[in-house]
Amino acid sequence: MNMNKDYAESEPPRAEVDALPGPTVVEFGAPWCGFCIGAQPLIEQAFAGHDSVRHIKIEDGPGRSLGRSYRIKLWPTLVFLKDGVEVARLVRPSDAATIRQALAQIA
């Protein structure tokens, strides 16, 4: 699976995310967020070679229950899951190497 480039406007229920098998990264942010835009090249570099990792990109904001269930405060936040369990979390990642290290924990 390749990295998603677009934020999903609708979010899956938390129970559905918790039930996902295998490695998954849930990215919370917004298409207009400067930090999110700046992080995209780093995320894309880090995802190269990790085709088996599911990438769910969620547009977050007020009233969005999935982001609240993960206690998201800043964007972008990447939550790294293995079989629905959080293994790592990065808030406003600043380099691809850190993202690759977190991916290695779930791949």
C-alpha positions as a Markdown table, in Angstrom:
| # | Residue | x | y | z |
|---|---|---|---|---|
| 1 | Met | 0.0 | 0.0 | 0.0 |
| 2 | Asn | 1.3 | 3.4 | -0.9 |
| 3 | Met | 1.2 | 6.6 | 1.2 |
| 4 | Asn | -2.1 | 8.5 | 1.0 |
| 5 | Lys | -1.7 | 12.0 | -0.3 |
| 6 | Asp | -5.2 | 13.3 | 0.5 |
| 7 | Tyr | -6.9 | 13.7 | 3.9 |
| 8 | Ala | -10.1 | 11.7 | 4.3 |
| 9 | Glu | -12.9 | 14.1 | 5.3 |
| 10 | Ser | -14.8 | 11.3 | 7.0 |
| 11 | Glu | -13.2 | 9.2 | 9.7 |
| 12 | Pro | -13.6 | 5.6 | 10.5 |
| 13 | Pro | -14.9 | 4.6 | 14.0 |
| 14 | Arg | -12.2 | 4.0 | 16.6 |
| 15 | Ala | -13.3 | 0.4 | 17.0 |
| 16 | Glu | -12.7 | -0.2 | 13.3 |
| 17 | Val | -9.1 | 1.3 | 13.6 |
| 18 | Asp | -8.5 | -0.8 | 16.7 |
| 19 | Ala | -9.5 | -4.0 | 14.7 |
| 20 | Leu | -7.1 | -3.4 | 11.8 |
| 21 | Pro | -4.6 | -6.2 | 11.4 |
| 22 | Gly | -0.9 | -5.6 | 10.7 |
| 23 | Pro | 1.0 | -2.3 | 10.5 |
| 24 | Thr | -0.9 | 1.0 | 10.2 |
| 25 | Val | -0.1 | 4.6 | 10.4 |
| 26 | Val | -2.9 | 7.0 | 11.2 |
| 27 | Glu | -1.9 | 10.6 | 10.3 |
| 28 | Phe | -4.0 | 13.4 | 11.8 |
| 29 | Gly | -3.8 | 16.9 | 10.2 |
| 30 | Ala | -5.5 | 19.3 | 7.8 |
| 31 | Pro | -4.8 | 20.2 | 4.2 |
| 32 | Trp | -4.4 | 23.9 | 5.0 |
| 33 | Cys | -2.0 | 23.3 | 8.0 |
| 34 | Gly | 1.5 | 24.7 | 7.3 |
| 35 | Phe | 3.2 | 22.1 | 9.6 |
| 36 | Cys | 1.3 | 19.3 | 7.8 |
| 37 | Ile | 2.2 | 20.6 | 4.4 |
| 38 | Gly | 5.9 | 20.9 | 5.4 |
| 39 | Ala | 6.0 | 17.3 | 6.8 |
| 40 | Gln | 4.6 | 15.7 | 3.6 |
| 41 | Pro | 7.9 | 15.3 | 1.8 |
| 42 | Leu | 9.5 | 13.7 | 4.9 |
| 43 | Ile | 6.6 | 11.3 | 5.4 |
| 44 | Glu | 6.7 | 10.4 | 1.7 |
| 45 | Gln | 10.5 | 9.7 | 1.9 |
| 46 | Ala | 10.0 | 7.6 | 5.0 |
| 47 | Phe | 7.3 | 5.5 | 3.5 |
| 48 | Ala | 9.4 | 4.5 | 0.5 |
| 49 | Gly | 10.0 | 0.8 | 0.8 |
| 50 | His | 7.2 | 0.3 | 3.3 |
| 51 | Asp | 4.5 | -0.8 | 0.9 |
| 52 | Ser | 2.9 | -3.2 | 3.4 |
| 53 | Val | 2.1 | -0.4 | 5.9 |
| 54 | Arg | -1.5 | 0.9 | 5.7 |
| 55 | His | -1.6 | 4.7 | 5.8 |
| 56 | Ile | -4.8 | 6.4 | 6.9 |
| 57 | Lys | -4.7 | 10.2 | 6.6 |
| 58 | Ile | -7.5 | 11.8 | 8.6 |
| 59 | Glu | -8.6 | 15.5 | 8.4 |
| 60 | Asp | -8.8 | 16.4 | 12.1 |
| 61 | Gly | -10.6 | 19.3 | 13.8 |
| 62 | Pro | -13.1 | 20.3 | 16.3 |
| 63 | Gly | -15.8 | 17.7 | 16.9 |
| 64 | Arg | -13.8 | 14.9 | 15.2 |
| 65 | Ser | -14.1 | 11.9 | 17.6 |
| 66 | Leu | -11.3 | 9.8 | 16.2 |
| 67 | Gly | -8.7 | 12.5 | 16.9 |
| 68 | Arg | -10.1 | 13.2 | 20.3 |
| 69 | Ser | -10.0 | 9.4 | 21.1 |
| 70 | Tyr | -6.2 | 9.5 | 20.4 |
| 71 | Arg | -5.9 | 12.8 | 22.3 |
| 72 | Ile | -4.4 | 14.7 | 19.3 |
| 73 | Lys | -3.3 | 18.2 | 20.2 |
| 74 | Leu | -1.0 | 19.3 | 17.4 |
| 75 | Trp | -0.8 | 18.5 | 13.7 |
| 76 | Pro | 0.5 | 16.5 | 12.1 |
| 77 | Thr | 0.5 | 13.7 | 14.5 |
| 78 | Leu | 1.4 | 10.2 | 13.2 |
| 79 | Val | 0.1 | 7.3 | 15.3 |
| 80 | Phe | 1.9 | 4.0 | 14.5 |
| 81 | Leu | -0.2 | 0.9 | 15.2 |
| 82 | Lys | 0.5 | -2.8 | 15.0 |
| 83 | Asp | -2.6 | -4.9 | 15.0 |
| 84 | Gly | -4.6 | -1.9 | 16.3 |
| 85 | Val | -2.3 | -1.2 | 19.3 |
| 86 | Glu | -0.3 | 2.0 | 19.4 |
| 87 | Val | 3.4 | 1.3 | 19.3 |
| 88 | Ala | 4.8 | 4.8 | 18.6 |
| 89 | Arg | 3.7 | 8.4 | 18.0 |
| 90 | Leu | 5.3 | 11.3 | 16.3 |
| 91 | Val | 4.1 | 14.9 | 16.7 |
| 92 | Arg | 5.3 | 17.4 | 14.0 |
| 93 | Pro | 8.1 | 15.1 | 12.7 |
| 94 | Ser | 11.1 | 17.1 | 11.5 |
| 95 | Asp | 13.1 | 14.4 | 9.6 |
| 96 | Ala | 12.5 | 11.2 | 7.6 |
| 97 | Ala | 14.9 | 9.1 | 9.7 |
| 98 | Thr | 12.7 | 9.5 | 12.8 |
| 99 | Ile | 9.6 | 8.4 | 10.8 |
| 100 | Arg | 11.5 | 5.5 | 9.4 |
| 101 | Gln | 12.5 | 4.4 | 12.9 |
| 102 | Ala | 8.9 | 4.4 | 14.0 |
| 103 | Leu | 7.9 | 2.5 | 10.9 |
| 104 | Ala | 10.5 | -0.1 | 11.7 |
| 105 | Gln | 8.8 | -0.7 | 15.0 |
| 106 | Ile | 5.6 | -1.8 | 13.3 |
| 107 | Ala | 6.7 | -3.3 | 10.0 |
